[in-house]
Amino acid sequence: MTVLAYTYEADHHCPECAFARFGQDEYGSVPEDAVDGENNPIGAVFPWDEWWEPSIDDPQTLVCSDCGAELDEVEGEPEE
């Protein structure tokens, strides 16, 4: 399962930055018992998760708040 980003301290972070901070378990993920500086568990964002704001029709980019890497982009909310 590919993780697009991890969430901690109220922001998104690339897997590389999350691994540098929390380590990596035998499954290639952030360890299940890891907690951030606010004592919250670390969350994961997968490619099928809705990370963007659906009410915004403009393009949106998911960026790592640590290194600035672009992790994903949406062109706008698709019309049904």
PyMOL commands that set and color helices and strands:
alter all, ss='L'
color gray80, all
select helices_A, chain A and resi 15-22
alter helices_A, ss='H'
color red, helices_A
select strands_A, chain A and resi 5-8+11-13+43-45+60-63+70-74
alter strands_A, ss='S'
color yellow, strands_A
deselect
rebuild
show_as cartoon
